[in-house]
Amino acid sequence: MNQTKSFQISAASRMTGLPTQFFAGLVRKANAQVAKGRDVINLGQGNPDQPTPPHIVTALQEAAPNPLYHRYPPFSGFPFLKEAVAQRYKEDYNVDLDPEKEVAILFGGKTGLIELSQCLLNPGDVCLVPDPGYPDYWSGVALAGGRMEYMPLTADNSFLPDYSAVSTTVADQAKLMFINYPNNPTGAVADTEFYSQTVEFAAKHNIVVASDFAYGAIGFDGNPPVSFLQTPGAKEVGVEFYTLSKTYNMAGWRVGFALGNPEIIALINLIQDHYYCSLFGGIQAAAAAALTGPQQCVKELTATYEKRRNTLFGAMSQIGWEAARPGGSFFCWLPVPKGHTSASFADIVLEQADVVVAPGIGFGEHGEGYVRLGLLAPDARLEEAITRIGKLHLFG
């Protein structure tokens, strides 16, 4: 067949406008070192390293043969799973949720965070995002054609946004706002006073709040994290996103929830009606078993991360690397030594110490000067990583 011109694929503008996946480059660099036969300690990613607790795996094994789950599940998920997350929120946070109207089942928390922007933002609409922050907030806004305005998170304000610093013009334009505590990447935590300020700010300017509570089970020093939904008025102005990925080491299972304002939950369910047909029923049954079963595994996991945190900071003190200890999550937000950018420091420790850390600039402009390190390796490997970095003599 004769062709007068070559066939061309033209991507939609929403594809060409997506933010660069910064951490894909980090993975490539790490893999290149591994391919050389190097013993790389990868602390740059947020992938839980522990297995899913056995009783949850057993629940899936027992549910998988059930022919009910071999058919299409209900579009918005089985009621028993929504009831299970409502029960967990009642027990953990004393928050009452209507399982049918105030709970949406998600293919992992990330999916819901991206869908929300598409539900609420028209092209040109303003969304407030934390800087530094989780890069997939940017992805959702970009796919919706929205415009981001950044809320700096600085050590001076305990890595909380300062709402008084948001101009009235920007606040009045904003339709959506993302917050995230315990925080990725800083490990900071929020208290009830901050959430009260958040509800007041959102109500005043008619801004929907999206609280990313992915690390909601991981709080240190005897201080369990506070849920946004515990705040009076929270359900009137927003939703919270919860995931089983971190709480139960179920990252690969892809189970998350949006919780709160019934109008927003209805919008999320509506958009998902067009994308999906809910999760495999066996996974939903196992997820319900995780939420309603014994929670000792969650306490043990948090204790493991706290012990790793303490081990890490003990090793850091030996090499003169000073930083604030995180109050939650499994991340540590560490300043780079003088004379280095976050990217140059990350490159040096990878190339010369075979340790992967995530450069702060990948989380936003105000992430510069820091690296993110994950507590996602055994104590001995964390100590080894810091010992290797210490041999580079980069700190005081």
N, C-alpha and C positions, 0 to 999 in steps of 0.2 A: 504494500500500500504506500502510495506516495504521500509524503507530508511536506507541506510548504513551510512549516515552522515547527520547532520543538515544542512538545507539550510542557506546560508550566503549571505548577501548583502555587496558588496565591493564598497565603494564610490570612485569616480574618484579623482585623486590627487589634482585637482583644488579645490575640496570641502574641503579636509583635510588641505589645505594650506591657507584657508581663515583666516583673522584676527579675534580675539575674539571680539564679540559684547559687549564692555565694558558697555554700557549704559543699556543693558538688565538686568544686575545685579543691577544697580541703580533703575530701575523700580521695580524689585522684592523686594528690601529693602523698597521702599516707599509703595508698596502695602501691605507688611506685617504690617506696622504701621497702615495703613488705616483699615486693617482687625481687628486690636485690638480696633477699635473705636476711634482712635486718629484724631484730627483735623489737618491734614497735609496740609501745604502750599507748593505746588510743584512748585519750580522755577528752576528746573533742566533740563527741557526739552524745545525744541524749537517749540512747537505746538501753533500757534496763538489762542488766547482765544476769539477773537471777531467773530461775524457771518459775512458771505459773504454779501455785500451790497444788499439791496432788489431788485434793478433794474437788477442785474445780475441773481439773483434767478428767477425773473419774465421772463427774457429772456430764461432761460432753460425751464420753464414751458410752454412758448409759442412755443418753438422749438420742445419739446418732441413729440407732436402728428404728426409732419411732417413725412409722410411715406418715404420721401427721406432719412431721417436719420435712418430709420429702416433697411436699407440695408447696405452692407459693404461700408464704406467710401473709398475714394481714399487712396491708401497705404501710401502716404506721406502727407495726410491731405487735407482739403479743401483749395483752393486758397484764399478764403475770410479771413481765419484766418491768413495766412502768410502775406497777405496785411495789416491786422490790426496791427500786431506787427511791421511791417516795418513803418507804419504810426506813431505808438507810439514812436519808436526810433527817427524818424525824428523830431517829435514835442518836445520830451524831451531832446534829445542829439545832434540834428542836424546831425545825422548819416544816410546816404543813404544806404538802403539795397535792393537788388534785391529779391523780395519775392519768386521767383521760385528757384533761384540758391544759395541764401545766407541765407535761413531760413529753418530750420528743426523743425517739431513739435515733442515734446517729451511727454512721459508719466511721466511728472514731471521732474524737473531739475536733481534729483538724478539719474534717469535712464540714461540720456545723459552723465553725468559725469563718470558713470561706463562703458558705451558703448564706450566712446572715447578711453580708454586704450585698449580695445579689437580691435578697428579699427587700432591703430597705433603701438602697442607694440608687438614684438615677444618675446618668452621666453628669459630672460636674458637682455632685453633692459632696459635702465635706464630711470627713471622718477624722476624729481625733485618735491618734495612735501613740503609744509610749515609745520613747527613744532613749535607751535601747529597748528593743522589744522583739517578740517572736516574728520572724520574717513572713510567715504565712498570713498575718493580718494584712500585709501589703498586697499579697497575691489576691485576696478576696476583693479588696478595694479596687485593684487594677482591673479585675475581670468585670466589675460592675461599672467601670468608667468613672469611679469617684475620684475625689481629690483628698490627699492626706495633709493634715496639719499635725505637727509633732509636739508632744508633751515631753520635755526633757526630764529624765530621771537622773538625779545627781546624788552623790554621797551626802552633800550638805542638807538634803531634804529626805534622807533615809531611803532614797530611790523610790519615792512616791511622787506623783505628779503634783505640781503646785497650781491649783485651779485659779488662784488669783493672778497668775502670770498669763493665763489665756485671755487674749483680748476679747472685749465684749462683742466686737464684730465677728470674730471667728467663732465664738461660742454660740452666737445667735444663728450662724450659718450651719453649724454642725448638726447632723442628724443621727450620728452614731459615734460611740466611743468605746475603745477597748482598754480594759485594765486586766492585770494578771498578777495575783498573789496567792501563795508563794510564787516569787517571780522568776521567770526565765528571761534573761540570763543572770540576774544579780543575786538571786537567793534571798532577796528582801521579803519581809512579811508585812501585812497590813493589819490594823486594829479596827475596832468598832468605830472609833472617832473618824478615821479616814473614810470608812464606808458611809457614815452619816453625811460627811461633807460631799461625798460623791452623789448620793441621792439628792441632796439639796441643790447641787450644781446642775444635775441632769434635769430635775423638775423645773428649775428656773429657766433653763434654756431649751427645754423640750428636746433633749438628747437621749436616745436609747443607749443604755449601758449594756455592754457585753463583758461579763466577768469570766475570764478564763481561769478556771479552778482546777487545772490539770494536776497540780501538785497538792491538792487539798488535804491529802492524808499525811503529808510529810512535814511535820513541824518538830523542832528540836527544843532541848532544854526544858521539857515539860510543858511547852506551850503549843497546844494544837491549833492549827490554822483556823481563822474565822471565815465563814462563808458570807459573801455579799448578801445572800438571801436572808440572813439573820437580821438585817437592818430594816427597821420600820420603813415602809414605802418602797422597798427594793423591787417588789413584783410589779408595782405601778410603772416603773421606769425602765425595767430591763430583764435580762435573762442571765443565767449562769451556765457555763459549759463544764461538764464533769466527764471524766473518762476512767475506764478501768485499767488503762495502759500502765499507769504508774502505781496505783493503789495495790493491784494484784499481779503485777508483772505480766500483763496481758496485752502488751503493745501490738503483737502480731494478730490478735483476735479481732481488733478493730470494733470496739464497743464503746460508745460514748452517749451522752445525753445533753439536751438543752432543757433548762428548767426555769420556770417562772412565768412571766407575763403571758396570759393565754392567747392574746392576739398575735404575739410574735411566734409562739409555739405553733399556732395554726398556719402561719405563713411558712414556717420551716417544714411542717408536714406537707403543705401544698407543693412546695418546690421539689420535695423528695418524692412525691407522687409521680412527678414527671421524670425523675432521674432513676429511681430504684424501686425494688419491691421488698424492702426490709432485709434484715439479716437472716441467715440460715437459722431455723428454729432450734436446732441443737445448740448453737452458740448462745442463743437467747436463753435457753434453759440453764446452760452453764453459767452465764452471766448472772442470772437470778440466784443461782446457788452461791456464787461469790458474794453477792450483796446481802443475802439473808442468812448465810452460814456463819461459822465461827470466824471472828475477826482477829484472832491471835496472830495470824500470819501478817496482818497489816502492822500490828505493834512490833513484831519481830523485824519486819522490813525497815521500819522507821529507825529502830534501834541499830540496825546494821549500818544505815547511812550515817547516823549520828556518830557511831564509833569510827567509821571511815573518815568523817569530817575531822574528828579529833586527832586521828592518826596523821592525816595530811597536814594539819596545821602544826602539829608537833614537829614534823619533819621540816616544814617551811621555816620554823623558828631557828632551826639549826643552820640554815644557809642565809639567814637575814632577810627572808621574804616576808614582809609584814602585810597583813590584810585583815579586814573585818570578817568574822565568821558568819556564814549564812544562818538565818533563822529558820529556813525551810527549803524545800525542793531538794534535788540532789546535785545542785550546781554551786560552784564557788566562783566568785567574781574577783579576780586578782589583778592588781596593778602591775604594769610592765616596768622593768627597770629604766632608769634615766637613759636617754639617748636612743630609745627604741620606740617604734610604733607598735601597735598591736600585731600587725601583719609581719613586721620584720622580726619581732620576738618569736612569734609562732613559727616562722621559717627556720630560725636558728635552732630552737629546741627540737624541731623535727629533724633537721639535717645533721645536727651535731650530738643530739642526745636521744634521738629516736622516740620522742614523746610528742603526741598530738594534743594540742590545745586549740580552742576556737578563738580567732582574733575578734576582739570586741567590735571592730568597725563593721563586721558582718551583721551586727544587730542594730546599726544606725550610727549616725554621726557622733552622738554622745557616748557611744561604746568605745570610742577611741581612747587609748591609754589603759585598756584592760584586756584580759583574756578570760574566757570561760573554761572552767575545768569541771568535768563530771566525776562524781564519786561512784563510778561504775566499773570498778576493778577491786579485787581483794586488797586488804590493808598492805600486804607485802609489796604488791605492785605499785600502789600509791607511794609508799616509801621509796621504792626503787626509782620511780619517776622523778621525785624531788631530789634524790641523791644525784641522779644523772644531771639534772638541771644545775644543781649546786656546783658540780665540777666545771661548769662553764664560767664560774666566777663573775656572774653578771650583777649580783646584789652586793651592796655595801660592805 
